[in-house]
Amino acid sequence: MSITAPEKTTITSLLTVDDVAERLRRTPTSVRHLIASEQLKSGRVGGRRMVRESDLNEFIAAAFASEE
């Protein structure tokens, strides 16, 4: 029997729809539309819709990349 070290877990900052709306200066409804249209990744945690901060940053970066 071998004993292995537990896998390292990465702690990720999670944002609520309201948090994302505030950062993007949009309404929570428009953020939900971005999520429903799969333009912004999200997941359910504890019954709440959450967005990883890294996914929000990628969404913002992609918006600026399309302008170049």
C-alpha positions in Angstrom: 0.0 0.0 0.0 1.4 3.4 -1.0 0.6 6.7 0.5 0.5 9.7 -1.8 0.4 13.3 -0.9 -3.0 15.0 -1.4 -3.4 16.9 -4.6 -2.8 20.6 -4.4 -6.0 22.6 -4.9 -5.9 26.0 -6.5 -8.0 28.6 -4.7 -9.9 30.6 -7.3 -11.6 33.9 -6.6 -15.3 33.5 -7.4 -17.6 36.4 -8.2 -21.4 36.6 -8.1 -23.4 37.9 -11.0 -23.8 41.2 -9.1 -20.0 41.4 -8.6 -19.4 40.9 -12.4 -22.1 43.4 -13.3 -20.5 46.0 -11.1 -17.0 45.4 -12.6 -18.3 45.6 -16.1 -20.7 48.5 -15.3 -23.6 46.5 -16.7 -26.8 45.2 -15.2 -27.1 41.7 -13.6 -29.6 40.9 -16.4 -27.0 41.7 -19.1 -24.4 39.6 -17.3 -26.9 36.7 -17.2 -27.4 37.1 -20.9 -23.6 36.9 -21.5 -23.6 33.7 -19.4 -26.7 32.2 -21.2 -25.2 32.9 -24.6 -21.9 31.2 -23.5 -19.8 34.4 -24.0 -18.9 34.3 -20.3 -18.1 31.1 -18.5 -19.8 30.3 -15.2 -20.8 27.6 -12.8 -23.1 26.8 -10.0 -21.6 26.7 -6.5 -24.0 26.1 -3.6 -27.0 26.9 -5.8 -25.6 30.3 -6.9 -24.3 31.3 -10.3 -20.6 32.2 -9.9 -17.9 33.4 -12.3 -14.2 32.8 -11.8 -12.2 36.0 -11.7 -9.8 34.4 -14.3 -12.7 33.8 -16.7 -13.9 37.4 -16.3 -10.4 38.6 -17.0 -10.2 36.4 -20.2 -13.6 37.8 -21.3 -12.3 41.3 -20.9 -9.0 40.5 -22.7 -10.8 38.9 -25.6 -12.9 42.1 -26.0 -9.7 44.2 -26.4 -8.0 41.5 -28.6 -10.8 41.8 -31.2 -10.1 45.5 -31.6 -6.5 45.0 -32.6 
